[in-house]
Amino acid sequence: TWDGGADRGFIARLRADGTRDPGFGTGGVVLNPEPDEIEYYGLAVRPDGRIVAQAWTAGGIALRQFLPDGFVDASFGV
């Protein structure tokens, strides 16, 4: 998405009826906090509801895991 001069990666979680899930992030959407730093290209939803996102960053390929509520899982990859 474009946010006032900067590209920002985002992830949205949708319900079965196609509407955004309000329990995920803000109104169903999580915006990347660092504009121009990361772009998401692949997602996998784990059985526990966590989302693993593959991304391109300035440093190369990265993985980031999101909790079912949309917050970044700080314990992932540690």
All heavy atoms as a GROMACS GRO file, in nm:
protein
  585
    1THR      N    1   0.084  -0.117   0.000
    1THR     CA    2   0.000   0.000   0.000
    1THR      C    3   0.088   0.123   0.000
    1THR      O    4   0.204   0.118   0.038
    1THR     CB    5  -0.095   0.001   0.122
    1THR    OG1    6  -0.183   0.110   0.112
    1THR    CG2    7  -0.020   0.009   0.252
    2TRP      N    8   0.036   0.235  -0.042
    2TRP     CA    9   0.110   0.361  -0.046
    2TRP      C   10   0.061   0.448   0.067
    2TRP      O   11  -0.058   0.466   0.085
    2TRP     CB   12   0.089   0.428  -0.181
    2TRP     CG   13   0.180   0.542  -0.204
    2TRP    CD1   14   0.312   0.535  -0.240
    2TRP    CD2   15   0.150   0.680  -0.192
    2TRP    NE1   16   0.364   0.660  -0.252
    2TRP    CE2   17   0.266   0.752  -0.222
    2TRP    CE3   18   0.036   0.751  -0.157
    2TRP    CZ2   19   0.272   0.890  -0.220
    2TRP    CZ3   20   0.042   0.888  -0.156
    2TRP    CH2   21   0.158   0.957  -0.187
    3ASP      N   22   0.152   0.501   0.145
    3ASP     CA   23   0.116   0.577   0.265
    3ASP      C   24   0.185   0.712   0.267
    3ASP      O   25   0.289   0.729   0.329
    3ASP     CB   26   0.152   0.495   0.389
    3ASP     CG   27   0.109   0.560   0.518
    3ASP    OD1   28   0.020   0.646   0.516
    3ASP    OD2   29   0.167   0.525   0.622
    4GLY      N   30   0.132   0.809   0.193
    4GLY     CA   31   0.185   0.944   0.195
    4GLY      C   32   0.330   0.957   0.152
    4GLY      O   33   0.406   1.032   0.212
    5GLY      N   34   0.372   0.884   0.054
    5GLY     CA   35   0.508   0.897   0.003
    5GLY      C   36   0.594   0.775   0.025
    5GLY      O   37   0.707   0.770  -0.020
    6ALA      N   38   0.544   0.676   0.096
    6ALA     CA   39   0.623   0.556   0.121
    6ALA      C   40   0.539   0.432   0.094
    6ALA      O   41   0.421   0.429   0.125
    6ALA     CB   42   0.670   0.554   0.267
    7ASP      N   43   0.602   0.333   0.034
    7ASP     CA   44   0.535   0.204   0.018
    7ASP      C   45   0.540   0.133   0.152
    7ASP      O   46   0.642   0.135   0.220
    7ASP     CB   47   0.606   0.118  -0.087
    7ASP     CG   48   0.583   0.169  -0.227
    7ASP    OD1   49   0.472   0.218  -0.253
    7ASP    OD2   50   0.675   0.160  -0.308
    8ARG      N   51   0.428   0.071   0.190
    8ARG     CA   52   0.424  -0.002   0.317
    8ARG      C   53   0.363  -0.139   0.293
    8ARG      O   54   0.252  -0.151   0.243
    8ARG     CB   55   0.340   0.073   0.419
    8ARG     CG   56   0.402   0.207   0.454
    8ARG     CD   57   0.330   0.274   0.563
    8ARG     NE   58   0.341   0.195   0.685
    8ARG     CZ   59   0.329   0.246   0.804
    8ARG    NH1   60   0.307   0.373   0.819
    8ARG    NH2   61   0.337   0.171   0.910
    9GLY      N   62   0.437  -0.242   0.332
    9GLY     CA   63   0.384  -0.377   0.324
    9GLY      C   64   0.272  -0.394   0.426
    9GLY      O   65   0.268  -0.326   0.529
   10PHE      N   66   0.180  -0.485   0.397
   10PHE     CA   67   0.071  -0.510   0.491
   10PHE      C   68   0.023  -0.653   0.477
   10PHE      O   69   0.047  -0.719   0.377
   10PHE     CB   70  -0.046  -0.413   0.470
   10PHE     CG   71  -0.125  -0.440   0.345
   10PHE    CD1   72  -0.238  -0.518   0.349
   10PHE    CD2   73  -0.084  -0.388   0.223
   10PHE    CE1   74  -0.311  -0.544   0.234
   10PHE    CE2   75  -0.156  -0.413   0.108
   10PHE     CZ   76  -0.270  -0.491   0.113
   11ILE      N   77  -0.045  -0.698   0.580
   11ILE     CA   78  -0.111  -0.828   0.580
   11ILE      C   79  -0.253  -0.805   0.628
   11ILE      O   80  -0.276  -0.731   0.725
   11ILE     CB   81  -0.040  -0.929   0.673
   11ILE    CG1   82   0.100  -0.958   0.617
   11ILE    CG2   83  -0.121  -1.057   0.687
   11ILE    CD1   84   0.180  -1.047   0.706
   12ALA      N   85  -0.348  -0.865   0.562
   12ALA     CA   86  -0.488  -0.857   0.603
   12ALA      C   87  -0.540  -1.000   0.624
   12ALA      O   88  -0.502  -1.092   0.552
   12ALA     CB   89  -0.572  -0.788   0.496
   13ARG      N   90  -0.623  -1.017   0.725
   13ARG     CA   91  -0.686  -1.147   0.746
   13ARG      C   92  -0.835  -1.131   0.720
   13ARG      O   93  -0.901  -1.042   0.774
   13ARG     CB   94  -0.662  -1.199   0.887
   13ARG     CG   95  -0.715  -1.343   0.901
   13ARG     CD   96  -0.669  -1.411   1.025
   13ARG     NE   97  -0.727  -1.346   1.142
   13ARG     CZ   98  -0.688  -1.371   1.265
   13ARG    NH1   99  -0.590  -1.454   1.290
   13ARG    NH2  100  -0.748  -1.311   1.366
   14LEU      N  101  -0.886  -1.219   0.634
   14LEU     CA  102  -1.027  -1.213   0.595
   14LEU      C  103  -1.104  -1.328   0.657
   14LEU      O  104  -1.051  -1.438   0.677
   14LEU     CB  105  -1.039  -1.219   0.443
   14LEU     CG  106  -0.961  -1.114   0.365
   14LEU    CD1  107  -0.978  -1.136   0.216
   14LEU    CD2  108  -1.003  -0.974   0.405
   15ARG      N  109  -1.230  -1.304   0.682
   15ARG     CA  110  -1.321  -1.409   0.728
   15ARG      C  111  -1.372  -1.488   0.608
   15ARG      O  112  -1.349  -1.450   0.492
   15ARG     CB  113  -1.438  -1.346   0.801
   15ARG     CG  114  -1.400  -1.273   0.927
   15ARG     CD  115  -1.525  -1.235   1.000
   15ARG     NE  116  -1.518  -1.094   1.032
   15ARG     CZ  117  -1.616  -1.028   1.088
   15ARG    NH1  118  -1.730  -1.085   1.116
   15ARG    NH2  119  -1.603  -0.900   1.118
   16ALA      N  120  -1.443  -1.595   0.634
   16ALA     CA  121  -1.496  -1.680   0.527
   16ALA      C  122  -1.587  -1.603   0.432
   16ALA      O  123  -1.593  -1.635   0.312
   16ALA     CB  124  -1.571  -1.800   0.586
   17ASP      N  125  -1.653  -1.498   0.482
   17ASP     CA  126  -1.745  -1.421   0.395
   17ASP      C  127  -1.672  -1.310   0.318
   17ASP      O  128  -1.734  -1.233   0.245
   17ASP     CB  129  -1.861  -1.364   0.474
   17ASP     CG  130  -1.820  -1.258   0.577
   17ASP    OD1  131  -1.699  -1.224   0.588
   17ASP    OD2  132  -1.910  -1.209   0.647
   18GLY      N  133  -1.539  -1.300   0.333
   18GLY     CA  134  -1.460  -1.202   0.258
   18GLY      C  135  -1.440  -1.069   0.327
   18GLY      O  136  -1.368  -0.984   0.277
   19THR      N  137  -1.502  -1.049   0.443
   19THR     CA  138  -1.483  -0.924   0.517
   19THR      C  139  -1.357  -0.935   0.604
   19THR      O  140  -1.314  -1.045   0.640
   19THR     CB  141  -1.604  -0.891   0.606
   19THR    OG1  142  -1.624  -0.998   0.700
   19THR    CG2  143  -1.729  -0.872   0.521
   20ARG      N  144  -1.298  -0.820   0.636
   20ARG     CA  145  -1.178  -0.820   0.719
   20ARG      C  146  -1.212  -0.864   0.861
   20ARG      O  147  -1.317  -0.830   0.914
   20ARG     CB  148  -1.114  -0.682   0.720
   20ARG     CG  149  -1.050  -0.648   0.586
   20ARG     CD  150  -0.979  -0.519   0.592
   20ARG     NE  151  -1.078  -0.411   0.588
   20ARG     CZ  152  -1.049  -0.283   0.593
   20ARG    NH1  153  -0.925  -0.244   0.603
   20ARG    NH2  154  -1.143  -0.193   0.588
   21ASP      N  155  -1.121  -0.939   0.921
   21ASP     CA  156  -1.137  -0.988   1.058
   21ASP      C  157  -1.096  -0.877   1.155
   21ASP      O  158  -0.978  -0.844   1.166
   21ASP     CB  159  -1.049  -1.111   1.078
   21ASP     CG  160  -1.059  -1.170   1.216
   21ASP    OD1  161  -1.118  -1.107   1.306
   21ASP    OD2  162  -1.006  -1.280   1.236
   22PRO      N  163  -1.192  -0.818   1.230
   22PRO     CA  164  -1.160  -0.706   1.320
   22PRO      C  165  -1.070  -0.746   1.437
   22PRO      O  166  -1.013  -0.660   1.502
   22PRO     CB  167  -1.296  -0.657   1.367
   22PRO     CG  168  -1.386  -0.774   1.353
   22PRO     CD  169  -1.334  -0.852   1.234
   23GLY      N  170  -1.056  -0.876   1.465
   23GLY     CA  171  -0.970  -0.921   1.573
   23GLY      C  172  -0.823  -0.931   1.535
   23GLY      O  173  -0.739  -0.966   1.616
   24PHE      N  174  -0.792  -0.898   1.410
   24PHE     CA  175  -0.655  -0.906   1.360
   24PHE      C  176  -0.604  -0.765   1.330
   24PHE      O  177  -0.662  -0.693   1.246
   24PHE     CB  178  -0.652  -0.990   1.233
   24PHE     CG  179  -0.514  -1.010   1.176
   24PHE    CD1  180  -0.427  -1.101   1.233
   24PHE    CD2  181  -0.474  -0.940   1.063
   24PHE    CE1  182  -0.301  -1.120   1.179
   24PHE    CE2  183  -0.349  -0.959   1.008
   24PHE     CZ  184  -0.262  -1.049   1.067
   25GLY      N  185  -0.499  -0.723   1.399
   25GLY     CA  186  -0.443  -0.590   1.375
   25GLY      C  187  -0.545  -0.481   1.400
   25GLY      O  188  -0.623  -0.486   1.495
   26THR      N  189  -0.548  -0.382   1.312
   26THR     CA  190  -0.643  -0.271   1.321
   26THR      C  191  -0.744  -0.287   1.208
   26THR      O  192  -0.709  -0.271   1.091
   26THR     CB  193  -0.571  -0.136   1.307
   26THR    OG1  194  -0.472  -0.126   1.410
   26THR    CG2  195  -0.669  -0.020   1.320
   27GLY      N  196  -0.865  -0.327   1.243
   27GLY     CA  197  -0.968  -0.347   1.142
   27GLY      C  198  -0.937  -0.457   1.044
   27GLY      O  199  -0.980  -0.454   0.929
   28GLY      N  200  -0.858  -0.556   1.087
   28GLY     CA  201  -0.826  -0.669   1.000
   28GLY      C  202  -0.698  -0.654   0.922
   28GLY      O  203  -0.662  -0.742   0.843
   29VAL      N  204  -0.625  -0.544   0.944
   29VAL     CA  205  -0.503  -0.517   0.866
   29VAL      C  206  -0.386  -0.485   0.960
   29VAL      O  207  -0.403  -0.414   1.059
   29VAL     CB  208  -0.524  -0.398   0.771
   29VAL    CG1  209  -0.397  -0.362   0.696
   29VAL    CG2  210  -0.636  -0.427   0.673
   30VAL      N  211  -0.268  -0.538   0.926
   30VAL     CA  212  -0.145  -0.502   0.996
   30VAL      C  213  -0.054  -0.435   0.894
   30VAL      O  214  -0.017  -0.496   0.794
   30VAL     CB  215  -0.075  -0.627   1.055
   30VAL    CG1  216   0.060  -0.591   1.112
   30VAL    CG2  217  -0.162  -0.692   1.160
   31LEU      N  218  -0.021  -0.308   0.918
   31LEU     CA  219   0.074  -0.235   0.833
   31LEU      C  220   0.215  -0.257   0.886
   31LEU      O  221   0.238  -0.256   1.007
   31LEU     CB  222   0.045  -0.085   0.835
   31LEU     CG  223  -0.066  -0.034   0.748
   31LEU    CD1  224  -0.086   0.116   0.772
   31LEU    CD2  225  -0.038  -0.058   0.601
   32ASN      N  226   0.309  -0.274   0.795
   32ASN     CA  227   0.448  -0.283   0.835
   32ASN      C  228   0.490  -0.150   0.898
   32ASN      O  229   0.466  -0.044   0.841
   32ASN     CB  230   0.535  -0.314   0.713
   32ASN     CG  231   0.677  -0.333   0.752
   32ASN    OD1  232   0.706  -0.404   0.848
   32ASN    ND2  233   0.767  -0.269   0.683
   33PRO      N  234   0.554  -0.151   1.015
   33PRO     CA  235   0.590  -0.026   1.081
   33PRO      C  236   0.705   0.049   1.014
   33PRO      O  237   0.722   0.167   1.036
   33PRO     CB  238   0.629  -0.069   1.222
   33PRO     CG  239   0.667  -0.212   1.210
   33PRO     CD  240   0.584  -0.268   1.098
   34GLU      N  241   0.783  -0.019   0.931
   34GLU     CA  242   0.898   0.045   0.867
   34GLU      C  243   0.872   0.066   0.719
   34GLU      O  244   0.892  -0.024   0.638
   34GLU     CB  245   1.024  -0.041   0.883
   34GLU     CG  246   1.059  -0.076   1.025
   34GLU     CD  247   1.002  -0.210   1.069
   34GLU    OE1  248   0.960  -0.289   0.983
   34GLU    OE2  249   0.998  -0.235   1.188
   35PRO      N  250   0.827   0.185   0.678
   35PRO     CA  251   0.802   0.209   0.535
   35PRO      C  252   0.928   0.181   0.452
   35PRO      O  253   1.039   0.210   0.495
   35PRO     CB  254   0.765   0.357   0.529
   35PRO     CG  255   0.719   0.390   0.666
   35PRO     CD  256   0.798   0.302   0.759
   36ASP      N  257   0.906   0.125   0.334
   36ASP     CA  258   1.012   0.098   0.237
   36ASP      C  259   1.114  -0.007   0.283
   36ASP      O  260   1.213  -0.027   0.217
   36ASP     CB  261   1.087   0.225   0.197
   36ASP     CG  262   0.997   0.324   0.125
   36ASP    OD1  263   0.909   0.280   0.050
   36ASP    OD2  264   1.016   0.444   0.145
   37GLU      N  265   1.094  -0.070   0.397
   37GLU     CA  266   1.193  -0.164   0.447
   37GLU      C  267   1.160  -0.311   0.421
   37GLU      O  268   1.248  -0.393   0.420
   37GLU     CB  269   1.214  -0.144   0.597
   37GLU     CG  270   1.274  -0.010   0.632
   37GLU     CD  271   1.416   0.005   0.580
   37GLU    OE1  272   1.492  -0.092   0.583
   37GLU    OE2  273   1.450   0.116   0.535
   38ILE      N  274   1.032  -0.343   0.403
   38ILE     CA  275   0.995  -0.483   0.389
   38ILE      C  276   0.871  -0.495   0.301
   38ILE      O  277   0.782  -0.412   0.307
   38ILE     CB  278   0.972  -0.546   0.528
   38ILE    CG1  279   0.959  -0.698   0.520
   38ILE    CG2  280   0.853  -0.485   0.597
   38ILE    CD1  281   0.966  -0.766   0.655
   39GLU      N  282   0.872  -0.595   0.216
   39GLU     CA  283   0.757  -0.624   0.130
   39GLU      C  284   0.724  -0.772   0.146
   39GLU      O  285   0.812  -0.857   0.130
   39GLU     CB  286   0.789  -0.593  -0.016
   39GLU     CG  287   0.815  -0.446  -0.041
   39GLU     CD  288   0.850  -0.421  -0.186
   39GLU    OE1  289   0.805  -0.496  -0.273
   39GLU    OE2  290   0.925  -0.326  -0.211
   40TYR      N  291   0.599  -0.804   0.176
   40TYR     CA  292   0.557  -0.941   0.195
   40TYR      C  293   0.518  -1.005   0.062
   40TYR      O  294   0.448  -0.944  -0.018
   40TYR     CB  295   0.438  -0.947   0.292
   40TYR     CG  296   0.471  -0.889   0.427
   40TYR    CD1  297   0.414  -0.770   0.470
   40TYR    CD2  298   0.560  -0.953   0.512
   40TYR    CE1  299   0.445  -0.716   0.594
   40TYR    CE2  300   0.592  -0.899   0.635
   40TYR     CZ  301   0.534  -0.781   0.675
   40TYR     OH  302   0.565  -0.728   0.797
   41TYR      N  303   0.564  -1.129   0.040
   41TYR     CA  304   0.536  -1.199  -0.085
   41TYR      C  305   0.473  -1.336  -0.069
   41TYR      O  306   0.419  -1.389  -0.163
   41TYR     CB  307   0.665  -1.213  -0.167
   41TYR     CG  308   0.702  -1.083  -0.232
   41TYR    CD1  309   0.794  -0.997  -0.173
   41TYR    CD2  310   0.644  -1.045  -0.352
   41TYR    CE1  311   0.826  -0.878  -0.231
   41TYR    CE2  312   0.676  -0.925  -0.411
   41TYR     CZ  313   0.768  -0.842  -0.351
   41TYR     OH  314   0.799  -0.724  -0.409
   42GLY      N  315   0.484  -1.395   0.048
   42GLY     CA  316   0.427  -1.527   0.067
   42GLY      C  317   0.378  -1.543   0.210
   42GLY      O  318   0.435  -1.485   0.302
   43LEU      N  319   0.271  -1.619   0.226
   43LEU     CA  320   0.212  -1.640   0.358
   43LEU      C  321   0.180  -1.786   0.380
   43LEU      O  322   0.145  -1.856   0.285
   43LEU     CB  323   0.082  -1.562   0.373
   43LEU     CG  324   0.085  -1.412   0.362
   43LEU    CD1  325  -0.057  -1.357   0.364
   43LEU    CD2  326   0.166  -1.351   0.474
   44ALA      N  327   0.189  -1.828   0.504
   44ALA     CA  328   0.144  -1.961   0.543
   44ALA      C  329   0.070  -1.945   0.676
   44ALA      O  330   0.122  -1.881   0.768
   44ALA     CB  331   0.260  -2.057   0.560
   45VAL      N  332  -0.049  -2.000   0.686
   45VAL     CA  333  -0.126  -1.995   0.810
   45VAL      C  334  -0.105  -2.128   0.882
   45VAL      O  335  -0.133  -2.235   0.826
   45VAL     CB  336  -0.276  -1.970   0.784
   45VAL    CG1  337  -0.352  -1.966   0.915
   45VAL    CG2  338  -0.294  -1.840   0.706
   46ARG      N  339  -0.053  -2.121   1.003
   46ARG     CA  340  -0.027  -2.241   1.082
   46ARG      C  341  -0.156  -2.287   1.149
   46ARG      O  342  -0.250  -2.209   1.166
   46ARG     CB  343   0.080  -2.210   1.185
   46ARG     CG  344   0.212  -2.170   1.116
   46ARG     CD  345   0.317  -2.135   1.213
   46ARG     NE  346   0.339  -2.250   1.300
   46ARG     CZ  347   0.439  -2.256   1.387
   46ARG    NH1  348   0.523  -2.158   1.399
   46ARG    NH2  349   0.453  -2.362   1.463
   47PRO      N  350  -0.164  -2.414   1.190
   47PRO     CA  351  -0.285  -2.465   1.253
   47PRO      C  352  -0.328  -2.388   1.378
   47PRO      O  353  -0.446  -2.383   1.409
   47PRO     CB  354  -0.250  -2.610   1.288
   47PRO     CG  355  -0.143  -2.648   1.191
   47PRO     CD  356  -0.065  -2.521   1.167
   48ASP      N  357  -0.232  -2.327   1.448
   48ASP     CA  358  -0.265  -2.250   1.569
   48ASP      C  359  -0.309  -2.107   1.539
   48ASP      O  360  -0.332  -2.027   1.629
   48ASP     CB  361  -0.149  -2.250   1.668
   48ASP     CG  362  -0.024  -2.180   1.614
   48ASP    OD1  363  -0.027  -2.127   1.501
   48ASP    OD2  364   0.078  -2.180   1.686
   49GLY      N  365  -0.322  -2.071   1.410
   49GLY     CA  366  -0.368  -1.939   1.370
   49GLY      C  367  -0.258  -1.838   1.347
   49GLY      O  368  -0.282  -1.727   1.301
   50ARG      N  369  -0.135  -1.874   1.379
   50ARG     CA  370  -0.023  -1.782   1.353
   50ARG      C  371   0.003  -1.777   1.203
   50ARG      O  372  -0.020  -1.874   1.131
   50ARG     CB  373   0.102  -1.827   1.427
   50ARG     CG  374   0.084  -1.819   1.576
   50ARG     CD  375   0.204  -1.873   1.649
   50ARG     NE  376   0.174  -1.878   1.792
   50ARG     CZ  377   0.265  -1.859   1.884
   50ARG    NH1  378   0.390  -1.835   1.852
   50ARG    NH2  379   0.230  -1.864   2.010
   51ILE      N  380   0.052  -1.663   1.157
   51ILE     CA  381   0.079  -1.644   1.015
   51ILE      C  382   0.229  -1.622   0.998
   51ILE      O  383   0.288  -1.534   1.062
   51ILE     CB  384   0.003  -1.522   0.960
   51ILE    CG1  385  -0.148  -1.547   0.971
   51ILE    CG2  386   0.044  -1.494   0.816
   51ILE    CD1  387  -0.231  -1.425   0.939
   52VAL      N  388   0.291  -1.703   0.913
   52VAL     CA  389   0.432  -1.684   0.880
   52VAL      C  390   0.436  -1.616   0.744
   52VAL      O  391   0.376  -1.663   0.648
   52VAL     CB  392   0.507  -1.819   0.876
   52VAL    CG1  393   0.653  -1.796   0.836
   52VAL    CG2  394   0.499  -1.889   1.010
   53ALA      N  395   0.507  -1.502   0.739
   53ALA     CA  396   0.515  -1.424   0.617
   53ALA      C  397   0.658  -1.424   0.565
   53ALA      O  398   0.752  -1.400   0.641
   53ALA     CB  399   0.470  -1.281   0.643
   54GLN      N  400   0.672  -1.451   0.436
   54GLN     CA  401   0.802  -1.440   0.370
   54GLN      C  402   0.811  -1.300   0.313
   54GLN      O  403   0.713  -1.248   0.259
   54GLN     CB  404   0.815  -1.544   0.259
   54GLN     CG  405   0.949  -1.542   0.186
   54GLN     CD  406   0.949  -1.453   0.065
   54GLN    OE1  407   0.851  -1.442  -0.006
   54GLN    NE2  408   1.059  -1.390   0.040
   55ALA      N  409   0.926  -1.237   0.328
   55ALA     CA  410   0.940  -1.098   0.286
   55ALA      C  411   1.075  -1.071   0.223
   55ALA      O  412   1.172  -1.143   0.248
   55ALA     CB  413   0.922  -1.006   0.407
   56TRP      N  414   1.078  -0.967   0.143
   56TRP     CA  415   1.204  -0.912   0.091
   56TRP      C  416   1.236  -0.790   0.175
   56TRP      O  417   1.149  -0.707   0.201
   56TRP     CB  418   1.190  -0.869  -0.054
   56TRP     CG  419   1.176  -0.982  -0.149
   56TRP    CD1  420   1.060  -1.027  -0.205
   56TRP    CD2  421   1.279  -1.068  -0.196
   56TRP    NE1  422   1.086  -1.134  -0.286
   56TRP    CE2  423   1.219  -1.162  -0.282
   56TRP    CE3  424   1.416  -1.074  -0.175
   56TRP    CZ2  425   1.293  -1.261  -0.347
   56TRP    CZ3  426   1.489  -1.174  -0.239
   56TRP    CH2  427   1.427  -1.264  -0.324
   57THR      N  428   1.361  -0.779   0.218
   57THR     CA  429   1.406  -0.662   0.294
   57THR      C  430   1.531  -0.607   0.226
   57THR      O  431   1.584  -0.668   0.132
   57THR     CB  432   1.441  -0.699   0.439
   57THR    OG1  433   1.559  -0.780   0.439
   57THR    CG2  434   1.328  -0.774   0.507
   58ALA      N  435   1.580  -0.496   0.275
   58ALA     CA  436   1.705  -0.441   0.221
   58ALA      C  437   1.820  -0.539   0.238
   58ALA      O  438   1.913  -0.540   0.159
   58ALA     CB  439   1.737  -0.309   0.290
   59GLY      N  440   1.811  -0.626   0.339
   59GLY     CA  441   1.917  -0.724   0.364
   59GLY      C  442   1.895  -0.858   0.299
   59GLY      O  443   1.977  -0.948   0.314
   60GLY      N  444   1.785  -0.878   0.229
   60GLY     CA  445   1.757  -1.006   0.164
   60GLY      C  446   1.622  -1.062   0.203
   60GLY      O  447   1.530  -0.987   0.235
   61ILE      N  448   1.612  -1.194   0.205
   61ILE     CA  449   1.487  -1.261   0.237
   61ILE      C  450   1.474  -1.276   0.388
   61ILE      O  451   1.571  -1.305   0.457
   61ILE     CB  452   1.481  -1.399   0.170
   61ILE    CG1  453   1.482  -1.381   0.018
   61ILE    CG2  454   1.357  -1.476   0.213
   61ILE    CD1  455   1.493  -1.511  -0.059
   62ALA      N  456   1.354  -1.257   0.439
   62ALA     CA  457   1.329  -1.269   0.582
   62ALA      C  458   1.195  -1.339   0.605
   62ALA      O  459   1.109  -1.341   0.518
   62ALA     CB  460   1.327  -1.132   0.647
   63LEU      N  461   1.180  -1.395   0.723
   63LEU     CA  462   1.053  -1.452   0.768
   63LEU      C  463   1.009  -1.376   0.892
   63LEU      O  464   1.091  -1.343   0.978
   63LEU     CB  465   1.066  -1.600   0.802
   63LEU     CG  466   1.097  -1.695   0.687
   63LEU    CD1  467   1.116  -1.836   0.741
   63LEU    CD2  468   0.987  -1.693   0.584
   64ARG      N  469   0.880  -1.350   0.900
   64ARG     CA  470   0.823  -1.285   1.019
   64ARG      C  471   0.696  -1.361   1.054
   64ARG      O  472   0.618  -1.395   0.967
   64ARG     CB  473   0.791  -1.139   0.988
   64ARG     CG  474   0.735  -1.062   1.106
   64ARG     CD  475   0.714  -0.917   1.073
   64ARG     NE  476   0.841  -0.846   1.088
   64ARG     CZ  477   0.858  -0.718   1.061
   64ARG    NH1  478   0.758  -0.647   1.013
   64ARG    NH2  479   0.973  -0.661   1.080
   65GLN      N  480   0.678  -1.388   1.182
   65GLN     CA  481   0.558  -1.459   1.226
   65GLN      C  482   0.468  -1.363   1.304
   65GLN      O  483   0.515  -1.286   1.388
   65GLN     CB  484   0.594  -1.577   1.315
   65GLN     CG  485   0.470  -1.654   1.362
   65GLN     CD  486   0.505  -1.788   1.419
   65GLN    OE1  487   0.512  -1.884   1.347
   65GLN    NE2  488   0.527  -1.794   1.550
   66PHE      N  489   0.340  -1.371   1.272
   66PHE     CA  490   0.238  -1.290   1.338
   66PHE      C  491   0.150  -1.378   1.424
   66PHE      O  492   0.112  -1.488   1.383
   66PHE     CB  493   0.152  -1.217   1.235
   66PHE     CG  494   0.230  -1.116   1.155
   66PHE    CD1  495   0.298  -1.155   1.041
   66PHE    CD2  496   0.236  -0.984   1.195
   66PHE    CE1  497   0.371  -1.063   0.967
   66PHE    CE2  498   0.308  -0.891   1.122
   66PHE     CZ  499   0.376  -0.931   1.008
   67LEU      N  500   0.116  -1.328   1.541
   67LEU     CA  501   0.024  -1.398   1.630
   67LEU      C  502  -0.118  -1.387   1.574
   67LEU      O  503  -0.144  -1.301   1.488
   67LEU     CB  504   0.032  -1.338   1.770
   67LEU     CG  505   0.170  -1.348   1.837
   67LEU    CD1  506   0.173  -1.265   1.964
   67LEU    CD2  507   0.206  -1.493   1.863
   68PRO      N  508  -0.211  -1.468   1.623
   68PRO     CA  509  -0.349  -1.461   1.572
   68PRO      C  510  -0.415  -1.324   1.584
   68PRO      O  511  -0.506  -1.293   1.508
   68PRO     CB  512  -0.422  -1.566   1.656
   68PRO     CG  513  -0.318  -1.665   1.692
   68PRO     CD  514  -0.194  -1.582   1.715
   69ASP      N  515  -0.366  -1.238   1.674
   69ASP     CA  516  -0.423  -1.104   1.688
   69ASP      C  517  -0.353  -1.000   1.600
   69ASP      O  518  -0.389  -0.884   1.599
   69ASP     CB  519  -0.422  -1.059   1.834
   69ASP     CG  520  -0.283  -1.053   1.894
   69ASP    OD1  521  -0.182  -1.072   1.822
   69ASP    OD2  522  -0.274  -1.031   2.016
   70GLY      N  523  -0.250  -1.042   1.527
   70GLY     CA  524  -0.180  -0.953   1.435
   70GLY      C  525  -0.049  -0.896   1.486
   70GLY      O  526   0.027  -0.837   1.411
   71PHE      N  527  -0.019  -0.915   1.614
   71PHE     CA  528   0.108  -0.868   1.666
   71PHE      C  529   0.221  -0.957   1.617
   71PHE      O  530   0.203  -1.077   1.598
   71PHE     CB  531   0.108  -0.863   1.819
   71PHE     CG  532   0.026  -0.751   1.875
   71PHE    CD1  533  -0.104  -0.772   1.915
   71PHE    CD2  534   0.079  -0.623   1.883
   71PHE    CE1  535  -0.181  -0.668   1.966
   71PHE    CE2  536   0.004  -0.518   1.934
   71PHE     CZ  537  -0.126  -0.542   1.974
   72VAL      N  538   0.340  -0.899   1.599
   72VAL     CA  539   0.457  -0.977   1.560
   72VAL      C  540   0.495  -1.067   1.676
   72VAL      O  541   0.498  -1.025   1.792
   72VAL     CB  542   0.574  -0.883   1.522
   72VAL    CG1  543   0.701  -0.962   1.499
   72VAL    CG2  544   0.539  -0.802   1.398
   73ASP      N  545   0.525  -1.193   1.645
   73ASP     CA  546   0.569  -1.290   1.745
   73ASP      C  547   0.718  -1.271   1.769
   73ASP      O  548   0.800  -1.316   1.690
   73ASP     CB  549   0.539  -1.431   1.697
   73ASP     CG  550   0.573  -1.537   1.799
   73ASP    OD1  551   0.637  -1.506   1.902
   73ASP    OD2  552   0.538  -1.656   1.775
   74ALA      N  553   0.753  -1.202   1.877
   74ALA     CA  554   0.893  -1.170   1.907
   74ALA      C  555   0.976  -1.295   1.938
   74ALA      O  556   1.099  -1.291   1.928
   74ALA     CB  557   0.900  -1.073   2.024
   75SER      N  558   0.912  -1.406   1.971
   75SER     CA  559   0.986  -1.528   2.002
   75SER      C  560   1.020  -1.609   1.877
   75SER      O  561   1.098  -1.703   1.884
   75SER     CB  562   0.907  -1.615   2.100
   75SER     OG  563   0.793  -1.670   2.036
   76PHE      N  564   0.965  -1.573   1.763
   76PHE     CA  565   0.986  -1.648   1.640
   76PHE      C  566   1.130  -1.630   1.591
   76PHE      O  567   1.179  -1.519   1.578
   76PHE     CB  568   0.889  -1.600   1.530
   76PHE     CG  569   0.902  -1.676   1.402
   76PHE    CD1  570   0.858  -1.806   1.392
   76PHE    CD2  571   0.954  -1.616   1.289
   76PHE    CE1  572   0.866  -1.876   1.272
   76PHE    CE2  573   0.965  -1.683   1.170
   76PHE     CZ  574   0.920  -1.813   1.161
   77GLY      N  575   1.197  -1.743   1.568
   77GLY     CA  576   1.332  -1.739   1.515
   77GLY      C  577   1.439  -1.708   1.616
   77GLY      O  578   1.556  -1.693   1.582
   78VAL      N  579   1.402  -1.701   1.743
   78VAL     CA  580   1.500  -1.669   1.846
   78VAL      C  581   1.561  -1.795   1.900
   78VAL      O  582   1.499  -1.894   1.918
   78VAL     CB  583   1.435  -1.589   1.962
   78VAL    CG1  584   1.534  -1.565   2.074
   78VAL    CG2  585   1.381  -1.459   1.908
   0.00000   0.00000   0.00000
